[in-house]
Amino acid sequence: MDLVPALDEPLKQPLRSVLGPATAKVMAEHLGLHTVGDLLHHYPRRYEERGQLTHLADLPMDEHVTVVAQVADARLHTFASSRAPRGKGQRLEVTITDGSGRLQLVFFGNGVHKPHKELLPGTRAMFSGKVSVFNRRLQLAHPAYELLRGEGAEEAVDSWAGALIPLYPATAKMESWKLAKAVQTVLPSAQEALDPLPESLRAGRGLATLPEALVKIHRPRTRADVEDARARLKWDEAFVLQVALARRRHDDAQLRAVPRKPKAEGLLTAFDARLPFTLTEGQRTVSREIFDDLATAHPMHRLLQGEVGSGKAQPLDALVLTPTGFRPMGGIRVGDEVVVPGGEVAPVDGVFPQGERDVWRLVLSDGTSVECDEEHLWIVSTGPLAPLRVRTARDIRLDVRTGEGAPKWHIPPVTPADLGPDVPLPEDPYALGAALTGPDAPPHLADAYKHTTVENRLALLRGLLDTSGGPDTSGGAAPRGELRLPSRRLTEDVAWLTRSLGGLARVTPEGVSLALPPELDPAAGPGTFHRAILAVEYVGRGPVQCLSVAHPEHAYVTDHFTVTHNTMVALRAMLAVVDCGGQAAMLAPTEVLAQQHHRSVTEMMGDLAQGGMLGGAEHATKVVLLTGSMGTAARRQALLDLVTGEAGIVIGTHALIEDAVRFHDLGLVVVDEQHRFGVEQRDALRGKGEQPPHLLVMTATPIPRTVAMTVFGDLETSVLDQLPAGRSPIASHVVPAADKPHFLARAWERVREEVENGHQAYVVCPRIGDEADEVRKKAAAEGERRPPLAVLDVAEQLVAGPLRGLRVEVLHGRMPPEDKDAVMRRFAAGETDVLVATTVIEVGVNVPNATAMVIMDADRFGVSQLHQLRGRVGRGAAPGLCLLVTEMPEASAARQRLGAVAATQDGFELSRIDLEQRREGDVLGQAQSGARSSLRVLAVIEDEEIIAEARQEATELVAADPALESVPALRTALDALLDEDRERYLDKG
């Protein structure tokens, strides 16, 4: 049953005994109505006033509608067909109007006779059917209808007594007026309805009684009657549901869930101590919220919206050191290699454009400077022997000098690294260095002498120093004497070489003074080669970007060989649970994402992830991966580590849900990209704990049911908005392919333009295309206009047509894994211009060079899917473009939904739009979203105030009377609401 107050006899009476078996069967099969009470709670969708006709211009495409209109014209045509070859086929075309628009009705064959006699010009009637398009005109084919005549039809007059005509949610098998007649039959039974609202609540808020509300909702005399009835029935739905949730919360509060408070000196503390960056204010706030929840004795239910990231960033023209020299930050892509401060080479595993931000300049003691945003992280120390720390540019700016006025923070030198292969150079580097101060010196150093090995760069500098004078004997890190070189550019090059070797160099108008560390220059004395930070100055606003480096140091080298730092996904909530002896499980939607998370976690934790292993740290735990494709031996070991408690953290896919998986003490479940999982799947994992574990759900786009539960107060919400809010902007536009075909042609031109500018594009289709015959048969059976567009078909058309000459490939879920990997590798490497794909690219695909996406038949996708798909572009320095192609008319609900998606990139706002235009997922049932809903008159977005008030009333009532002994009618209503399935669902949380 749905959210219906419990109804006493005779309202539990089966409809079969009241309306007859035929009508009752249709109502049960098509509308889910079984009893008199069910029918009384099948409320009208809207009302028509007599004399006021429906606006036909607002009809939605492909939906079953009921309209009240007047016949303007009726014409009978004959035609030849396969069934009537001699021109005896008949077609009746009836045009109806509401004074502002027209709609065509068509009847064929034997179906023309009755309407031909009855639908005469001037006749008013109600018409019901599915809106379709023929010859670019809206029409109803073979609609059912009911004449509305004031004279000579007593039955019709009696059926529609009153000033308002109720129009019910109907189907092709059960029209609105038939439902109205059925309601008229059972309406007297409404007087027997038990009222679930406590009398004090009802009277205090001036609400109608339930019998009165039921009569007014079905047979209103005025609009005020409708409002009175809806106000009362909304309270029924909100209050009964809130009482159910309040009782669940009350029962949970009685259970002793295990509080998970991190130890003072445990794994989390050890992790934080070595964390090579500081958290943003947003991350600190969210962490506090999560830790507070984990420390309580009842399960946490928290929704975390937004991608976990720090947003530490540098301008796009800042330089990043790679094995082949410096490259602009804006040109760095995922998979590129960079040099880390320790001299090793590591790949970039994340590139995060942050849009425009305030940019600051760190001025260093050697005359150089480097730019970043305020959140950017620097590895610094307070002196040559002091331990290294990580500080944001803001921290440094606010505390730049000591009490005595001296510079407080110093940046350590880099470890020299080879910046190129060990190949023969055009000239011996030592000899070239010796010639730099002479008349034959080149105007600058060729790149070959800079992008080479440490040995070659050092040889060149030794040649220069040996020729320009003896060693400095003053001790310390004092520089060699001032070197005068023939050109300013050559002077800068020598300073560059010195810094690349961990030395100090200062360029002055007269020349350059430099010093190399003792391990490279025997003539140098011991001392510090740290550069002091003299000041932090404001530069202005500009585009910035941050990197994630797949290396235990999580650091890279920027302008003038300055050591900087980046961040990765925080693990602190899971570590806090492990600290308490519990286990944490992260559920990822795909194997690719699970592997990425596992790799990131283990790298981030270092030896803290090596519990039970040689070399593991004191507080270490074990981090295991569990996916469906693992080998038998690896899987068996992972399962053993979980059941024994050896593994504190497990990261996996749906394989975690399988019956064979057992935990020692599951304390926290983290669900990533939650809209890819059904509620049942999430609960299956949570059910593996001895007591209900805490739940943290991470998503960029909450699904409708999640937003509904958030509004209802059953999920607490945290928002991390530094990523992806700062990514390069994504412009989204709806392309009405049927109304304006030239818009679609322009879309393909834009794809070509992006490719010509060095970028790449996605084209997304709803289906693959190797099942065409079956899809066409199904579409024909269901009366669809055509099958959804397919990857294989669209790719073929693009290659032969608008994208001829571009490198186009396809990607879909039924390709062999090795083929899919090969396609993605080619696309990531820039060897493919356009990738035509299904939604397999929705999550986990990161190609920053892809800037355009065309989504075909966009109306076939849900809001969360469109939001996730759109997120695949705009991930690099260049802005993204997303084109939503549809053939739906402008007035259709689907078209309005696409327009809403194009207008915002906020995940919660999109979910609110989804709620308003679709339906809430069954708040207490298994449905994720769509037609099945417990809510009849209550709108989650519109009625937030009622829900909040009902929650307060329900909480107070349950606190005072948990068993509801004082309100037996309410208790009976709950029994009707909570059938066996929903009771079990609610138990799962």
HURADA-V458619 format. One record per backbone hydrogen bond with DSSP energy under -1.0 kcal/mol. CO is the residue of the C=O (numbers start at 0). NH is the residue of the N-H. E is the energy in kcal/mol with one decimal. If there is no record, write none. Layout:
co=CO nh=NH e=E
co=CO nh=NH e=E
//
This chain:
co=1 nh=3 e=-2.8
co=7 nh=10 e=-2.4
co=9 nh=12 e=-1.8
co=10 nh=36 e=-2.7
co=12 nh=35 e=-2.0
co=14 nh=17 e=-1.0
co=14 nh=18 e=-3.5
co=15 nh=19 e=-1.1
co=19 nh=23 e=-2.1
co=20 nh=24 e=-2.2
co=21 nh=25 e=-1.8
co=22 nh=26 e=-2.4
co=23 nh=27 e=-2.3
co=24 nh=28 e=-2.7
co=25 nh=29 e=-2.6
co=26 nh=30 e=-1.6
co=26 nh=32 e=-1.9
co=33 nh=14 e=-2.5
co=34 nh=38 e=-2.0
co=35 nh=39 e=-2.3
co=36 nh=40 e=-1.3
co=38 nh=41 e=-1.7
co=40 nh=42 e=-1.0
co=45 nh=166 e=-3.0
co=47 nh=164 e=-3.3
co=48 nh=51 e=-2.3
co=54 nh=57 e=-1.4
co=55 nh=58 e=-1.4
co=62 nh=130 e=-2.1
co=64 nh=128 e=-2.0
co=66 nh=126 e=-2.9
co=67 nh=53 e=-1.7
co=68 nh=124 e=-2.2
co=69 nh=96 e=-2.5
co=70 nh=121 e=-3.1
co=72 nh=94 e=-3.2
co=74 nh=92 e=-3.0
co=76 nh=90 e=-2.6
co=78 nh=88 e=-2.2
co=83 nh=80 e=-1.4
co=83 nh=86 e=-1.4
co=88 nh=78 e=-2.0
co=89 nh=108 e=-1.7
co=90 nh=76 e=-3.1
co=91 nh=106 e=-2.0
co=92 nh=74 e=-2.6
co=93 nh=104 e=-3.5
co=94 nh=71 e=-3.3
co=94 nh=72 e=-1.7
co=95 nh=102 e=-2.2
co=96 nh=69 e=-2.0
co=100 nh=97 e=-1.5
co=102 nh=95 e=-2.8
co=103 nh=139 e=-2.1
co=104 nh=93 e=-2.8
co=105 nh=141 e=-3.5
co=106 nh=91 e=-2.9
co=107 nh=110 e=-1.9
co=108 nh=111 e=-1.6
co=111 nh=115 e=-2.1
co=112 nh=116 e=-1.3
co=113 nh=117 e=-1.9
co=114 nh=118 e=-3.0
co=117 nh=119 e=-1.8
co=119 nh=122 e=-2.3
co=122 nh=70 e=-2.7
co=123 nh=147 e=-2.5
co=124 nh=68 e=-2.1
co=125 nh=145 e=-2.3
co=126 nh=66 e=-2.7
co=127 nh=143 e=-2.3
co=128 nh=64 e=-3.0
co=130 nh=61 e=-1.7
co=131 nh=138 e=-2.3
co=133 nh=136 e=-1.2
co=136 nh=133 e=-2.6
co=137 nh=103 e=-1.3
co=138 nh=131 e=-2.4
co=139 nh=105 e=-2.1
co=143 nh=127 e=-3.0
co=145 nh=125 e=-2.8
co=152 nh=156 e=-2.3
co=153 nh=157 e=-3.0
co=154 nh=158 e=-2.5
co=155 nh=159 e=-1.6
co=157 nh=160 e=-1.4
co=162 nh=49 e=-1.5
co=164 nh=47 e=-2.5
co=166 nh=44 e=-2.6
co=166 nh=45 e=-1.6
co=173 nh=170 e=-1.8
co=174 nh=178 e=-1.9
co=175 nh=179 e=-2.3
co=176 nh=180 e=-2.0
co=177 nh=181 e=-2.0
co=178 nh=182 e=-2.7
co=179 nh=183 e=-2.3
co=180 nh=184 e=-1.4
co=181 nh=185 e=-1.5
co=182 nh=186 e=-1.8
co=185 nh=188 e=-1.8
co=186 nh=189 e=-2.1
co=187 nh=190 e=-1.4
co=188 nh=191 e=-2.1
co=189 nh=192 e=-1.8
co=197 nh=201 e=-2.5
co=198 nh=202 e=-2.9
co=199 nh=203 e=-2.1
co=200 nh=204 e=-1.5
co=201 nh=206 e=-2.5
co=202 nh=205 e=-1.1
co=208 nh=212 e=-2.3
co=209 nh=213 e=-2.4
co=210 nh=214 e=-2.0
co=211 nh=215 e=-2.3
co=212 nh=216 e=-2.3
co=213 nh=217 e=-1.4
co=214 nh=218 e=-2.8
co=221 nh=225 e=-1.3
co=222 nh=226 e=-2.2
co=223 nh=227 e=-2.6
co=224 nh=228 e=-2.4
co=225 nh=229 e=-2.7
co=226 nh=230 e=-2.5
co=227 nh=231 e=-1.8
co=228 nh=232 e=-2.7
co=229 nh=233 e=-2.6
co=230 nh=234 e=-1.4
co=231 nh=235 e=-1.7
co=232 nh=236 e=-2.1
co=233 nh=237 e=-2.9
co=234 nh=238 e=-2.9
co=235 nh=239 e=-2.4
co=236 nh=240 e=-1.8
co=237 nh=241 e=-2.5
co=238 nh=242 e=-2.5
co=239 nh=243 e=-1.9
co=240 nh=244 e=-2.5
co=241 nh=245 e=-2.9
co=242 nh=246 e=-2.6
co=243 nh=247 e=-1.7
co=244 nh=248 e=-2.7
co=245 nh=249 e=-2.7
co=246 nh=250 e=-2.6
co=247 nh=251 e=-2.5
co=248 nh=252 e=-2.4
co=254 nh=256 e=-1.3
co=265 nh=269 e=-2.4
co=266 nh=270 e=-2.6
co=267 nh=271 e=-2.9
co=268 nh=272 e=-2.3
co=269 nh=273 e=-1.2
co=279 nh=283 e=-2.4
co=280 nh=284 e=-2.4
co=281 nh=285 e=-2.4
co=282 nh=286 e=-2.6
co=283 nh=287 e=-2.1
co=284 nh=288 e=-2.0
co=285 nh=289 e=-2.5
co=286 nh=290 e=-2.9
co=287 nh=291 e=-2.4
co=288 nh=292 e=-1.8
co=289 nh=293 e=-2.7
co=290 nh=294 e=-1.6
co=292 nh=295 e=-1.5
co=293 nh=259 e=-3.9
co=296 nh=256 e=-2.4
co=299 nh=694 e=-2.3
co=300 nh=715 e=-2.4
co=301 nh=696 e=-2.9
co=302 nh=717 e=-3.1
co=303 nh=698 e=-2.3
co=304 nh=719 e=-2.8
co=312 nh=372 e=-2.6
co=313 nh=544 e=-2.5
co=314 nh=317 e=-1.6
co=315 nh=329 e=-2.8
co=317 nh=328 e=-3.3
co=319 nh=326 e=-2.3
co=320 nh=338 e=-2.7
co=321 nh=324 e=-2.2
co=324 nh=321 e=-2.1
co=326 nh=319 e=-2.9
co=327 nh=330 e=-1.6
co=328 nh=331 e=-1.6
co=332 nh=335 e=-2.2
co=335 nh=347 e=-2.8
co=337 nh=345 e=-2.5
co=338 nh=556 e=-1.1
co=339 nh=342 e=-2.6
co=340 nh=414 e=-2.6
co=343 nh=339 e=-2.7
co=345 nh=337 e=-2.9
co=346 nh=549 e=-2.6
co=347 nh=334 e=-3.0
co=349 nh=547 e=-2.5
co=351 nh=545 e=-1.7
co=354 nh=543 e=-2.5
co=356 nh=541 e=-2.1
co=358 nh=538 e=-2.9
co=358 nh=539 e=-1.3
co=359 nh=371 e=-2.3
co=360 nh=536 e=-2.8
co=361 nh=369 e=-1.6
co=362 nh=533 e=-2.7
co=362 nh=534 e=-1.2
co=363 nh=366 e=-1.7
co=367 nh=363 e=-2.8
co=369 nh=361 e=-3.2
co=371 nh=359 e=-3.6
co=372 nh=375 e=-1.3
co=373 nh=393 e=-2.2
co=375 nh=392 e=-1.6
co=376 nh=564 e=-1.8
co=377 nh=390 e=-2.3
co=379 nh=388 e=-3.7
co=380 nh=409 e=-2.8
co=388 nh=379 e=-2.7
co=390 nh=377 e=-2.7
co=391 nh=395 e=-2.2
co=392 nh=396 e=-2.7
co=393 nh=397 e=-2.3
co=399 nh=407 e=-2.3
co=401 nh=404 e=-1.7
co=405 nh=401 e=-3.0
co=408 nh=532 e=-2.7
co=409 nh=380 e=-1.9
co=410 nh=530 e=-2.3
co=420 nh=422 e=-1.6
co=427 nh=431 e=-2.4
co=428 nh=432 e=-2.4
co=429 nh=433 e=-2.2
co=430 nh=434 e=-1.1
co=432 nh=435 e=-1.2
co=434 nh=437 e=-1.3
co=437 nh=440 e=-1.4
co=445 nh=448 e=-1.8
co=446 nh=449 e=-1.0
co=446 nh=450 e=-3.4
co=449 nh=451 e=-1.5
co=451 nh=418 e=-2.7
co=452 nh=456 e=-2.1
co=453 nh=457 e=-2.7
co=454 nh=458 e=-2.2
co=455 nh=459 e=-1.9
co=456 nh=460 e=-1.8
co=457 nh=461 e=-2.5
co=458 nh=462 e=-2.2
co=459 nh=463 e=-1.8
co=460 nh=464 e=-3.0
co=461 nh=465 e=-3.0
co=462 nh=466 e=-1.4
co=463 nh=467 e=-1.9
co=474 nh=477 e=-1.1
co=482 nh=511 e=-2.1
co=486 nh=490 e=-1.8
co=487 nh=491 e=-2.3
co=488 nh=492 e=-2.1
co=489 nh=493 e=-2.1
co=490 nh=494 e=-2.0
co=491 nh=495 e=-2.3
co=492 nh=496 e=-2.4
co=493 nh=497 e=-2.2
co=494 nh=498 e=-2.4
co=495 nh=499 e=-2.1
co=497 nh=502 e=-2.4
co=498 nh=501 e=-1.9
co=503 nh=514 e=-2.4
co=505 nh=512 e=-2.3
co=510 nh=507 e=-3.2
co=511 nh=482 e=-2.7
co=512 nh=505 e=-2.7
co=513 nh=479 e=-3.6
co=514 nh=503 e=-2.5
co=516 nh=519 e=-2.1
co=516 nh=520 e=-1.9
co=520 nh=523 e=-2.3
co=530 nh=410 e=-3.3
co=531 nh=364 e=-2.1
co=534 nh=362 e=-2.7
co=536 nh=360 e=-3.4
co=539 nh=358 e=-3.4
co=541 nh=356 e=-2.3
co=542 nh=315 e=-1.5
co=543 nh=353 e=-2.6
co=544 nh=313 e=-2.7
co=545 nh=351 e=-3.0
co=547 nh=348 e=-2.4
co=547 nh=349 e=-1.1
co=548 nh=550 e=-2.1
co=550 nh=553 e=-1.8
co=553 nh=565 e=-2.1
co=555 nh=563 e=-2.4
co=556 nh=320 e=-3.2
co=557 nh=560 e=-1.1
co=557 nh=561 e=-1.2
co=558 nh=561 e=-1.1
co=561 nh=557 e=-3.2
co=570 nh=574 e=-2.1
co=571 nh=575 e=-2.1
co=572 nh=576 e=-1.4
co=573 nh=577 e=-2.2
co=574 nh=578 e=-2.2
co=576 nh=581 e=-2.0
co=577 nh=580 e=-2.1
co=582 nh=666 e=-3.0
co=582 nh=667 e=-1.6
co=583 nh=649 e=-2.3
co=584 nh=669 e=-3.4
co=585 nh=651 e=-2.5
co=586 nh=671 e=-2.7
co=589 nh=593 e=-2.3
co=590 nh=594 e=-2.8
co=591 nh=595 e=-2.2
co=592 nh=596 e=-2.9
co=593 nh=597 e=-2.5
co=594 nh=598 e=-2.6
co=595 nh=599 e=-2.6
co=596 nh=600 e=-2.9
co=597 nh=601 e=-2.4
co=598 nh=602 e=-2.1
co=599 nh=603 e=-2.6
co=600 nh=604 e=-2.4
co=601 nh=605 e=-1.7
co=604 nh=607 e=-2.1
co=605 nh=608 e=-1.8
co=606 nh=609 e=-1.2
co=606 nh=616 e=-2.1
co=607 nh=620 e=-2.6
co=609 nh=612 e=-1.9
co=612 nh=615 e=-2.1
co=616 nh=619 e=-1.3
co=620 nh=610 e=-3.0
co=621 nh=647 e=-1.2
co=621 nh=648 e=-1.9
co=623 nh=650 e=-2.4
co=625 nh=652 e=-1.4
co=626 nh=629 e=-1.2
co=630 nh=634 e=-2.5
co=631 nh=635 e=-2.6
co=632 nh=636 e=-2.1
co=633 nh=637 e=-2.2
co=634 nh=638 e=-2.5
co=635 nh=639 e=-2.0
co=636 nh=640 e=-2.4
co=637 nh=641 e=-1.6
co=638 nh=642 e=-2.3
co=639 nh=643 e=-1.9
co=640 nh=646 e=-2.2
co=641 nh=663 e=-1.4
co=647 nh=583 e=-2.8
co=648 nh=623 e=-2.5
co=649 nh=585 e=-2.7
co=650 nh=625 e=-2.1
co=651 nh=587 e=-3.1
co=652 nh=655 e=-2.3
co=653 nh=656 e=-2.0
co=657 nh=660 e=-1.7
co=664 nh=582 e=-2.2
co=666 nh=693 e=-2.5
co=667 nh=584 e=-2.6
co=668 nh=695 e=-2.8
co=669 nh=586 e=-3.1
co=670 nh=697 e=-3.5
co=672 nh=675 e=-1.8
co=673 nh=676 e=-2.2
co=677 nh=681 e=-1.9
co=678 nh=682 e=-2.4
co=679 nh=683 e=-2.0
co=680 nh=684 e=-1.4
co=681 nh=685 e=-2.1
co=682 nh=686 e=-2.2
co=684 nh=687 e=-1.6
co=685 nh=688 e=-1.4
co=693 nh=668 e=-2.7
co=694 nh=301 e=-2.2
co=695 nh=670 e=-2.5
co=696 nh=303 e=-4.2
co=697 nh=672 e=-1.2
co=697 nh=673 e=-1.1
co=698 nh=305 e=-1.7
co=702 nh=706 e=-1.9
co=703 nh=707 e=-2.5
co=704 nh=708 e=-2.8
co=705 nh=709 e=-2.0
co=706 nh=710 e=-2.7
co=707 nh=711 e=-2.5
co=708 nh=713 e=-2.8
co=709 nh=712 e=-1.0
co=715 nh=302 e=-3.3
co=717 nh=304 e=-2.7
co=723 nh=726 e=-2.2
co=728 nh=879 e=-2.6
co=730 nh=881 e=-3.1
co=732 nh=883 e=-3.1
co=734 nh=736 e=-1.6
co=734 nh=885 e=-2.3
co=735 nh=739 e=-2.9
co=739 nh=742 e=-2.0
co=740 nh=744 e=-1.7
co=741 nh=745 e=-2.0
co=742 nh=746 e=-1.8
co=743 nh=747 e=-1.8
co=744 nh=748 e=-1.5
co=745 nh=749 e=-2.3
co=746 nh=750 e=-1.8
co=747 nh=751 e=-2.1
co=748 nh=752 e=-2.4
co=749 nh=753 e=-2.3
co=750 nh=754 e=-2.2
co=751 nh=755 e=-2.8
co=752 nh=756 e=-1.5
co=753 nh=758 e=-2.5
co=754 nh=757 e=-2.0
co=759 nh=850 e=-2.1
co=759 nh=851 e=-1.4
co=760 nh=834 e=-2.4
co=761 nh=853 e=-2.3
co=762 nh=836 e=-3.0
co=763 nh=855 e=-2.8
co=766 nh=790 e=-2.4
co=767 nh=791 e=-2.7
co=770 nh=774 e=-2.1
co=771 nh=775 e=-2.8
co=772 nh=776 e=-2.4
co=773 nh=777 e=-2.3
co=774 nh=778 e=-2.8
co=775 nh=779 e=-2.7
co=776 nh=780 e=-2.4
co=777 nh=781 e=-1.9
co=778 nh=783 e=-2.6
co=788 nh=766 e=-1.6
co=789 nh=793 e=-2.8
co=790 nh=794 e=-2.7
co=791 nh=795 e=-1.7
co=792 nh=796 e=-2.1
co=793 nh=797 e=-2.6
co=794 nh=798 e=-2.4
co=795 nh=799 e=-1.6
co=796 nh=800 e=-1.2
co=797 nh=802 e=-1.8
co=800 nh=803 e=-1.9
co=802 nh=805 e=-2.1
co=806 nh=832 e=-1.7
co=806 nh=833 e=-2.3
co=808 nh=835 e=-3.1
co=810 nh=837 e=-1.4
co=811 nh=814 e=-1.4
co=815 nh=819 e=-2.3
co=816 nh=820 e=-2.6
co=817 nh=821 e=-2.0
co=818 nh=822 e=-2.4
co=819 nh=823 e=-2.5
co=820 nh=824 e=-2.6
co=821 nh=825 e=-2.3
co=822 nh=826 e=-2.3
co=823 nh=827 e=-2.9
co=824 nh=828 e=-2.0
co=825 nh=830 e=-2.6
co=826 nh=829 e=-1.3
co=832 nh=760 e=-2.3
co=833 nh=808 e=-2.2
co=834 nh=762 e=-2.6
co=835 nh=810 e=-2.0
co=836 nh=764 e=-2.2
co=837 nh=840 e=-1.1
co=838 nh=841 e=-2.2
co=846 nh=849 e=-2.4
co=848 nh=759 e=-1.7
co=850 nh=880 e=-2.6
co=851 nh=761 e=-2.4
co=852 nh=882 e=-3.0
co=853 nh=763 e=-2.7
co=854 nh=884 e=-2.4
co=856 nh=859 e=-2.5
co=857 nh=860 e=-1.7
co=861 nh=865 e=-2.4
co=862 nh=866 e=-2.4
co=863 nh=867 e=-2.4
co=864 nh=868 e=-3.0
co=865 nh=869 e=-2.6
co=866 nh=870 e=-1.3
co=868 nh=871 e=-2.1
co=869 nh=872 e=-1.7
co=879 nh=730 e=-2.7
co=880 nh=852 e=-2.2
co=881 nh=732 e=-2.2
co=882 nh=854 e=-2.9
co=883 nh=734 e=-3.3
co=884 nh=857 e=-3.0
co=885 nh=736 e=-1.8
co=888 nh=891 e=-1.5
co=891 nh=895 e=-1.9
co=892 nh=896 e=-2.2
co=893 nh=897 e=-2.0
co=894 nh=898 e=-2.3
co=895 nh=899 e=-2.0
co=896 nh=900 e=-2.1
co=897 nh=901 e=-2.4
co=898 nh=902 e=-1.0
co=905 nh=909 e=-2.3
co=906 nh=910 e=-1.8
co=907 nh=911 e=-2.1
co=908 nh=912 e=-2.2
co=909 nh=913 e=-2.5
co=910 nh=914 e=-2.3
co=911 nh=915 e=-2.3
co=912 nh=916 e=-2.2
co=913 nh=917 e=-2.2
co=938 nh=942 e=-2.9
co=942 nh=946 e=-2.3
co=943 nh=947 e=-2.6
co=944 nh=948 e=-2.4
co=945 nh=949 e=-3.0
co=946 nh=950 e=-2.5
co=947 nh=951 e=-2.0
co=948 nh=952 e=-2.5
co=949 nh=953 e=-2.8
co=950 nh=954 e=-2.5
co=951 nh=955 e=-2.1
co=952 nh=956 e=-2.3
co=953 nh=957 e=-2.7
co=954 nh=958 e=-2.2
co=955 nh=959 e=-1.7
co=956 nh=960 e=-2.5
co=960 nh=963 e=-1.8
co=966 nh=970 e=-2.0
co=967 nh=971 e=-2.4
co=968 nh=972 e=-2.0
co=969 nh=973 e=-2.3
co=970 nh=974 e=-1.9
co=971 nh=975 e=-1.8
co=972 nh=976 e=-2.3
co=973 nh=977 e=-3.3
co=976 nh=978 e=-1.6
co=978 nh=982 e=-2.6
co=979 nh=983 e=-2.0
co=980 nh=984 e=-2.3
co=981 nh=985 e=-3.1
co=982 nh=986 e=-1.9
co=983 nh=987 e=-1.2
co=985 nh=988 e=-1.1
//
